[in-house]
Amino acid sequence: MATKAIGTPEQLRDPNYTPPMHQAIPLGIQHVLAMFVANVTPAIIIAGAAGFGYGSNSPDFPQMIYLIQISMFFAGITTLIQTIGIGPVGARLPVVMGTSFAFIPVMVPIVAGKGVDAMAALTGGVMIGGMFHAILGLFIGRIRFALPPLVTGLVVLLIGLSLVRVGIQYAAGGVAAIGTPEYGSLQNWTVAVIVVLSTLFFKFFVSGIMSISAILVGLLIGYLVALPLGMVDFNSVATAAVFSIPDPLHFGVEFSAGAIIGISLMAFVSAVETVGDVTGILKAGAGRDATDDEIRGATFADGLGTAFAGLFGSLPNTSFSQNVGLIAMTGVMSRHVVTIGAVFLILCGLFPKLGAIISTVPIEVLGGSVIVMFGMIAAAGVSILSDVDWNRRNMVIFGLALSLGLGLQLEPAALAKLPTTIQVLLTSGLLPAALIAIVMNLLVPHELRDEATEEISGGMAGKRVKN
């Protein structure tokens, strides 16, 4: 979107500047479009993993609609906390918040196959984990040294790798269809592939808002293809309420050690991600570094927003990196533009029928979309790892952490004899990998003599002397 008529260069770099409303409203909605699909997808994945996902005939299906509803509602609430601020809480910057993919590998083992009842433990974990996340704001600047690209890149890569299986299952027909003739059918894969190809086309061959919203456009095209094939079920829309306010402790609350520890440990990684997003926003939009108050305020908002959302049964929230790129493209740093987008999200979250409409998207269509999204998460991890000095020390740390983390995730039965809490923590793969990488990176000296490297260097030097 062009920015020439929106304001002067000085105004565009000012977070407190408000563009004219006829320009600010489309800019705000654009931020929502860039994150909308990614925001509601974790709710659908968790509902599906717990067993009350797709299938409008299920008595628990309305619970998935509720999860979608509060995902939108609290994305708006936590974004408002970031843009407007409450005392020391909030960065007062154009930071867009939403439901985090990073926590999914930790949450899935907590709810897997346990139905709606498992959401009580997740609620308790999100509430306590959110408070722990907020406490990190007190000293986040002093612990960033423990998370160099070697660690953060590994974690982001594992997040992507842990989710790609979900994308393939969805594209083939969903977990509920496994073992049936419909699973992996040509029709299912055709629809999913159309979504992937449409997304790629609009991302790389179209400009402007259509390119930014390529995933959303791909979903809409897939939806239109699935409609005449009889893959769309509208039963849930008719029964959903027109207006509803999220209610506290909707799923009840249970304080499970596995859920609390797992979500709290992932909050550490999420806090560092937010620091990176805030830094990226200010570098791209204002041409300056983030202040300590802005970093601290953003982390406080992350944690308190998550804890507040958890009180109502919602999932953890974090800053959305894709919106950093959007600010870089538009050049508009106004936090009030993002505030408009937050209000739009809150309004969407107050109308369950909108959540019901979203739930009519066939799982195969969603599968095509998340295949792209999850692959991009893994690619982002590889991009971070490109900054690592791949000497023997770092290769050993990375190799061991990746091997154990991914291996435990792929073969959870290997831990069947351990207590349930430990199983939940280890089978996520992320936590053991992150812990191994962090501890080894802190303990293994950087000055280790790399004999192999020295031999190669010495041999090449000898050849140069002879020549």
C-alpha positions as CSV (number, residue, x, y, z in Angstrom):
1,M,0.0,0.0,0.0
2,A,1.4,3.4,-0.9
3,T,2.3,5.7,1.9
4,K,3.0,9.0,0.1
5,A,-0.3,10.7,1.2
6,I,-0.4,9.2,4.7
7,G,2.1,11.6,6.3
8,T,5.5,13.1,6.3
9,P,8.6,10.8,6.8
10,E,8.9,12.1,10.4
11,Q,5.2,11.3,11.1
12,L,5.5,7.9,9.6
13,R,8.3,7.0,12.0
14,D,6.4,8.3,15.0
15,P,4.4,5.5,16.9
16,N,2.1,8.2,18.3
17,Y,1.1,9.6,14.9
18,T,-2.5,8.8,13.7
19,P,-3.1,8.8,9.9
20,P,-6.4,10.1,8.6
21,M,-9.1,7.6,9.5
22,H,-10.0,6.7,5.9
23,Q,-6.4,5.5,5.6
24,A,-5.8,4.2,9.1
25,I,-8.8,1.8,9.0
26,P,-7.7,-0.1,5.9
27,L,-4.1,-0.2,7.3
28,G,-5.4,-1.6,10.6
29,I,-7.5,-4.3,8.9
30,Q,-4.5,-5.1,6.7
31,H,-2.6,-6.1,9.9
32,V,-5.5,-8.3,10.9
33,L,-5.6,-10.0,7.4
34,A,-1.9,-10.7,7.7
35,M,-2.3,-12.7,10.9
36,F,-5.9,-13.9,10.9
37,V,-5.4,-17.5,9.7
38,A,-2.3,-18.1,11.8
39,N,-4.2,-16.8,14.8
40,V,-7.1,-19.2,14.7
41,T,-5.3,-22.3,13.4
42,P,-3.7,-23.2,16.8
43,A,-7.2,-23.4,18.4
44,I,-8.3,-25.8,15.6
45,I,-5.2,-27.9,16.0
46,I,-5.6,-28.2,19.8
47,A,-9.3,-29.0,19.5
48,G,-8.5,-31.7,17.0
49,A,-5.7,-33.2,19.1
50,A,-8.0,-33.3,22.2
51,G,-10.8,-34.9,20.1
52,F,-13.5,-32.3,19.9
53,G,-12.4,-30.8,16.6
54,Y,-14.0,-31.3,13.2
55,G,-17.5,-33.0,13.2
56,S,-20.5,-30.7,13.8
57,N,-22.5,-33.7,15.0
58,S,-20.3,-34.1,18.0
59,P,-21.8,-32.7,21.3
60,D,-18.5,-31.1,22.1
61,F,-18.1,-29.4,18.7
62,P,-19.3,-26.0,20.0
63,Q,-16.2,-26.0,22.3
64,M,-14.0,-25.6,19.2
65,I,-16.1,-22.7,18.1
66,Y,-15.6,-21.2,21.5
67,L,-11.8,-21.6,21.2
68,I,-11.8,-19.9,17.8
69,Q,-13.9,-17.1,19.3
70,I,-11.6,-16.3,22.2
71,S,-8.6,-16.6,20.0
72,M,-9.8,-13.6,18.1
73,F,-11.1,-11.8,21.1
74,F,-7.9,-12.1,23.2
75,A,-5.6,-11.4,20.2
76,G,-7.4,-8.1,20.1
77,I,-7.2,-7.5,23.9
78,T,-3.5,-8.3,24.2
79,T,-2.7,-6.2,21.1
80,L,-4.5,-3.3,22.8
81,I,-2.4,-3.8,25.9
82,Q,0.7,-3.6,23.7
83,T,-0.4,-0.5,21.7
84,I,-2.1,1.6,24.4
85,G,-0.3,0.3,27.5
86,I,-1.3,0.1,31.2
87,G,1.4,1.7,33.3
88,P,4.7,-0.2,32.7
89,V,2.8,-2.9,30.8
90,G,2.9,-2.7,27.0
91,A,5.5,-1.5,24.5
92,R,3.2,1.3,23.2
93,L,4.4,0.3,19.7
94,P,2.5,-1.3,16.7
95,V,3.0,-4.8,18.1
96,V,0.3,-7.3,16.8
97,M,-0.4,-10.2,19.2
98,G,-2.0,-13.5,18.5
99,T,-2.2,-17.2,19.5
100,S,1.2,-18.8,19.4
101,F,2.3,-21.8,17.3
102,A,5.4,-22.2,19.5
103,F,3.4,-23.7,22.4
104,I,1.6,-26.3,20.3
105,P,4.2,-29.1,20.6
106,V,4.0,-28.7,24.4
107,M,0.2,-28.4,24.5
108,V,-0.6,-31.4,22.3
109,P,0.7,-34.1,24.7
110,I,-1.3,-32.4,27.5
111,V,-4.6,-32.8,25.7
112,A,-4.0,-35.6,23.2
113,G,-7.2,-37.8,22.9
114,K,-8.5,-36.6,26.3
115,G,-11.4,-34.6,25.1
116,V,-12.7,-31.3,26.6
117,D,-11.8,-32.4,30.1
118,A,-8.1,-32.0,29.3
119,M,-8.6,-28.2,28.7
120,A,-8.8,-27.6,32.4
121,A,-5.1,-28.6,32.8
122,L,-4.2,-26.5,29.8
123,T,-6.1,-23.5,31.4
124,G,-4.1,-23.8,34.6
125,G,-0.8,-24.1,32.7
126,V,-1.5,-21.1,30.5
127,M,-2.5,-18.9,33.5
128,I,0.7,-19.8,35.6
129,G,2.9,-19.9,32.5
130,G,1.7,-16.4,31.6
131,M,2.6,-15.0,35.0
132,F,6.0,-16.6,34.7
133,H,6.3,-15.0,31.3
134,A,5.5,-11.6,32.8
135,I,8.1,-12.0,35.5
136,L,10.7,-12.6,32.8
137,G,10.2,-8.9,31.8
138,L,12.0,-7.9,35.0
139,F,15.3,-9.3,33.7
140,I,14.8,-10.3,30.0
141,G,17.6,-8.1,28.9
142,R,20.1,-9.8,31.1
143,I,19.4,-13.4,30.0
144,R,19.4,-12.9,26.2
145,F,23.1,-14.1,26.3
146,A,21.8,-17.6,27.0
147,L,19.9,-17.7,23.7
148,P,22.3,-17.2,20.8
149,P,21.3,-18.1,17.2
150,L,22.5,-21.7,17.8
151,V,19.7,-22.1,20.4
152,T,16.9,-20.0,19.0
153,G,17.4,-21.4,15.5
154,L,17.3,-24.9,16.8
155,V,14.1,-24.3,18.7
156,V,12.4,-22.5,15.8
157,L,13.4,-25.3,13.4
158,L,12.0,-28.0,15.8
159,I,8.8,-26.1,16.1
160,G,8.4,-26.3,12.4
161,L,9.5,-29.9,12.2
162,S,7.1,-30.9,15.0
163,L,4.2,-29.4,13.1
164,V,4.7,-30.6,9.5
165,R,3.1,-33.9,10.3
166,V,-0.1,-32.1,11.4
167,G,-0.2,-30.4,8.0
168,I,0.1,-33.6,6.1
169,Q,-2.6,-35.3,8.2
170,Y,-4.9,-32.4,7.7
171,A,-4.4,-32.4,3.9
172,A,-5.1,-36.1,3.8
173,G,-8.4,-35.8,5.7
174,G,-7.6,-35.3,9.4
175,V,-6.7,-37.6,12.2
176,A,-10.4,-38.7,12.6
177,A,-10.3,-40.1,9.0
178,I,-7.2,-42.2,9.5
179,G,-8.1,-45.8,8.7
180,T,-11.0,-44.9,6.5
181,P,-11.2,-45.0,2.7
182,E,-11.4,-41.2,2.6
183,Y,-8.0,-40.7,4.2
184,G,-5.5,-39.6,1.6
185,S,-8.0,-39.7,-1.2
186,L,-7.4,-38.0,-4.5
187,Q,-10.1,-35.5,-3.8
188,N,-8.6,-34.5,-0.4
189,W,-5.1,-34.0,-1.9
190,T,-6.4,-32.2,-4.9
191,V,-8.1,-29.5,-2.7
192,A,-5.0,-29.2,-0.5
193,V,-2.6,-28.8,-3.4
194,I,-4.9,-26.2,-5.0
195,V,-4.6,-24.2,-1.7
196,V,-0.8,-24.5,-1.7
197,L,-0.4,-23.5,-5.4
198,S,-2.9,-20.6,-5.0
199,T,-1.0,-19.3,-1.9
200,L,2.4,-19.5,-3.8
201,F,0.9,-17.7,-6.8
202,F,-0.5,-14.8,-4.9
203,K,2.6,-14.6,-2.7
204,F,5.2,-14.4,-5.6
205,F,3.3,-13.1,-8.6
206,V,0.9,-10.6,-7.2
207,S,1.7,-7.4,-5.2
208,G,0.1,-5.3,-2.5
209,I,-2.5,-6.6,0.0
210,M,-3.2,-9.7,-2.1
211,S,0.4,-10.8,-1.7
212,I,0.5,-10.0,2.0
213,S,-2.7,-12.0,2.5
214,A,-1.7,-14.9,0.2
215,I,-2.5,-17.5,2.8
216,L,-5.9,-16.1,3.4
217,V,-6.5,-15.9,-0.4
218,G,-5.4,-19.5,-0.8
219,L,-7.8,-20.6,1.8
220,L,-10.7,-18.8,0.2
221,I,-9.9,-20.4,-3.2
222,G,-9.7,-23.8,-1.6
223,Y,-13.0,-23.2,0.2
224,L,-14.7,-22.3,-3.1
225,V,-13.3,-25.5,-4.7
226,A,-14.5,-27.6,-1.8
227,L,-18.0,-26.1,-1.7
228,P,-19.4,-27.9,-4.8
229,L,-17.7,-31.1,-3.8
230,G,-19.9,-31.3,-0.7
231,M,-17.0,-30.9,1.7
232,V,-18.4,-27.9,3.6
233,D,-20.8,-28.5,6.5
234,F,-22.9,-25.5,7.6
235,N,-24.8,-27.2,10.5
236,S,-22.6,-25.5,13.1
237,V,-23.4,-22.0,11.7
238,A,-27.1,-22.4,12.3
239,T,-26.8,-23.4,15.9
240,A,-24.1,-20.9,16.9
241,A,-25.1,-17.9,19.0
242,V,-25.1,-14.5,17.4
243,F,-23.4,-12.7,20.3
244,S,-21.6,-14.0,23.3
245,I,-19.1,-12.7,25.8
246,P,-16.3,-15.1,26.8
247,D,-16.8,-16.5,30.3
248,P,-14.1,-17.0,33.0
249,L,-12.9,-20.6,33.6
250,H,-15.0,-21.8,30.7
251,F,-13.2,-25.2,30.8
252,G,-12.6,-25.2,34.5
253,V,-9.1,-25.2,35.9
254,E,-6.6,-27.8,37.0
255,F,-3.0,-27.2,38.0
256,S,-0.9,-29.9,36.4
257,A,2.8,-29.9,36.9
258,G,3.5,-31.1,33.3
259,A,1.4,-28.3,31.8
260,I,2.8,-25.6,34.1
261,I,6.4,-26.5,33.6
262,G,6.1,-27.1,29.9
263,I,4.3,-23.8,29.1
264,S,6.5,-21.8,31.5
265,L,9.7,-23.1,29.8
266,M,8.3,-22.3,26.3
267,A,7.4,-18.8,27.6
268,F,11.1,-18.2,27.9
269,V,11.6,-18.8,24.2
270,S,8.5,-16.8,23.4
271,A,9.8,-13.8,25.4
272,V,13.0,-13.8,23.4
273,E,10.9,-13.9,20.2
274,T,9.0,-10.8,21.3
275,V,12.3,-9.0,22.0
276,G,13.3,-9.8,18.4
277,D,10.0,-8.6,17.0
278,V,10.1,-5.3,19.0
279,T,13.7,-4.7,17.8
280,G,12.7,-5.5,14.2
281,I,9.7,-3.2,14.3
282,L,11.8,-0.3,15.5
283,K,14.7,-0.9,13.1
284,A,12.3,-1.2,10.1
285,G,9.8,1.5,11.0
286,A,11.7,4.1,13.1
287,G,15.3,3.4,12.3
288,R,16.4,3.1,16.0
289,D,17.0,0.4,18.6
290,A,14.5,-0.6,21.2
291,T,14.7,1.0,24.7
292,D,14.8,-1.1,27.9
293,D,11.4,0.2,28.8
294,E,9.9,-0.9,25.5
295,I,11.5,-4.4,25.7
296,R,10.3,-4.7,29.3
297,G,6.8,-3.4,28.6
298,A,6.4,-5.7,25.6
299,T,7.4,-8.8,27.7
300,F,5.1,-7.7,30.6
301,A,2.2,-7.5,28.1
302,D,3.0,-10.8,26.6
303,G,2.9,-12.6,29.9
304,L,0.0,-10.8,31.5
305,G,-2.0,-11.0,28.3
306,T,-1.4,-14.7,28.2
307,A,-2.4,-15.2,31.8
308,F,-5.6,-13.1,31.3
309,A,-6.5,-15.1,28.2
310,G,-5.8,-18.3,30.0
311,L,-8.4,-17.4,32.7
312,F,-11.0,-17.6,29.9
313,G,-9.7,-20.8,28.5
314,S,-7.7,-19.3,25.6
315,L,-4.2,-20.4,24.5
316,P,-0.9,-18.5,25.0
317,N,-0.4,-15.3,23.1
318,T,2.7,-13.8,21.6
319,S,3.8,-11.1,19.1
320,F,3.3,-12.0,15.4
321,S,6.5,-11.7,13.4
322,Q,4.7,-11.5,10.0
323,N,3.4,-8.1,11.0
324,V,7.0,-6.8,11.5
325,G,7.4,-7.3,7.8
326,L,4.2,-5.5,7.1
327,I,5.4,-2.4,8.9
328,A,8.7,-2.6,7.0
329,M,6.6,-2.7,3.7
330,T,4.2,0.1,4.5
331,G,6.6,2.3,6.5
332,V,3.8,3.2,8.9
333,M,4.9,3.0,12.6
334,S,1.6,4.3,14.0
335,R,0.5,2.2,17.0
336,H,-3.0,3.7,16.6
337,V,-3.3,1.9,13.2
338,V,-2.7,-1.4,15.0
339,T,-5.1,-0.4,17.7
340,I,-7.8,-0.2,15.0
341,G,-7.0,-3.7,14.0
342,A,-7.2,-4.8,17.6
343,V,-10.7,-3.4,17.9
344,F,-11.7,-5.2,14.8
345,L,-10.4,-8.5,16.3
346,I,-12.3,-7.9,19.5
347,L,-15.6,-7.4,17.6
348,C,-15.0,-10.6,15.7
349,G,-14.5,-12.4,18.9
350,L,-17.8,-11.3,20.3
351,F,-19.8,-13.0,17.5
352,P,-19.6,-16.8,17.7
353,K,-21.3,-17.2,14.3
354,L,-18.1,-15.9,12.8
355,G,-16.2,-18.6,14.6
356,A,-18.7,-21.1,13.3
357,I,-18.2,-19.9,9.8
358,I,-14.4,-20.3,10.2
359,S,-15.0,-23.9,11.4
360,T,-16.8,-24.8,8.2
361,V,-13.4,-24.6,6.4
362,P,-12.7,-28.2,5.4
363,I,-9.8,-29.7,7.2
364,E,-8.2,-30.5,3.8
365,V,-8.3,-26.8,2.9
366,L,-6.7,-25.9,6.2
367,G,-4.1,-28.6,5.6
368,G,-2.9,-27.0,2.4
369,S,-2.6,-23.7,4.3
370,V,-0.7,-25.0,7.3
371,I,1.7,-27.0,5.1
372,V,2.9,-23.7,3.8
373,M,2.9,-22.0,7.3
374,F,4.7,-24.8,9.1
375,G,7.3,-25.2,6.4
376,M,8.0,-21.4,6.7
377,I,8.5,-21.8,10.4
378,A,11.2,-24.5,9.8
379,A,12.7,-22.3,7.1
380,A,12.9,-19.4,9.6
381,G,14.8,-21.7,11.9
382,V,17.3,-22.5,9.2
383,S,17.6,-18.8,8.4
384,I,18.5,-18.1,12.0
385,L,21.0,-21.0,12.1
386,S,22.8,-19.5,9.1
387,D,24.3,-16.9,11.4
388,V,26.0,-19.7,13.5
389,D,29.7,-20.4,13.2
390,W,29.6,-24.1,12.4
391,N,32.8,-25.2,14.2
392,R,33.0,-28.6,15.7
393,R,31.8,-27.4,19.1
394,N,28.5,-25.9,17.7
395,M,27.9,-28.9,15.5
396,V,28.1,-31.3,18.4
397,I,25.8,-29.2,20.5
398,F,23.3,-28.9,17.6
399,G,23.5,-32.5,16.6
400,L,22.9,-33.9,20.1
401,A,20.1,-31.5,20.9
402,L,18.4,-32.2,17.6
403,S,18.9,-36.0,17.8
404,L,17.4,-36.3,21.3
405,G,14.6,-33.7,20.8
406,L,13.4,-35.0,17.5
407,G,13.9,-38.6,18.4
408,L,11.8,-38.4,21.6
409,Q,9.1,-36.6,19.7
410,L,9.0,-39.3,17.0
411,E,9.1,-42.2,19.4
412,P,7.1,-41.1,22.6
413,A,6.6,-44.8,23.5
414,A,10.2,-45.0,24.5
415,L,9.3,-43.0,27.6
416,A,6.2,-45.0,28.6
417,K,7.8,-46.2,31.9
418,L,8.4,-42.7,33.1
419,P,6.0,-40.6,35.2
420,T,3.3,-38.8,33.2
421,T,4.6,-35.3,34.0
422,I,8.1,-36.2,32.7
423,Q,6.5,-37.8,29.6
424,V,4.6,-34.6,28.8
425,L,7.7,-32.5,29.1
426,L,10.1,-34.8,27.1
427,T,7.8,-36.0,24.3
428,S,7.3,-32.4,23.1
429,G,10.9,-32.6,21.8
430,L,11.3,-28.9,22.1
431,L,12.0,-28.7,25.8
432,P,14.7,-31.4,26.0
433,A,16.4,-30.0,22.8
434,A,16.3,-26.4,24.1
435,L,17.6,-27.4,27.6
436,I,20.5,-29.5,26.1
437,A,21.4,-26.7,23.7
438,I,21.3,-23.9,26.4
439,V,23.2,-25.9,29.0
440,M,25.9,-27.1,26.6
441,N,26.3,-23.7,25.1
442,L,26.9,-22.2,28.5
443,L,29.2,-25.0,29.8
444,V,31.2,-26.1,26.8
445,P,34.2,-23.6,26.3
446,H,34.3,-21.6,23.1
447,E,38.1,-21.9,23.1
448,L,38.1,-25.7,22.5
449,R,40.9,-26.7,20.2
450,D,39.4,-27.9,17.0
451,E,42.1,-30.3,15.9
452,A,40.4,-31.2,12.6
453,T,40.1,-27.6,11.6
454,E,43.8,-26.9,12.6
455,E,45.0,-29.9,10.6
456,I,43.1,-28.7,7.5
457,S,44.3,-25.2,8.0
458,G,47.9,-26.3,8.6
459,G,47.9,-28.6,5.5
460,M,46.6,-25.8,3.3
461,A,49.2,-23.4,4.7
462,G,51.9,-26.0,4.0
463,K,50.8,-26.3,0.4
464,R,50.9,-22.5,0.0
465,V,54.5,-22.4,1.3
466,K,55.5,-25.2,-1.1
467,N,53.9,-23.4,-4.0
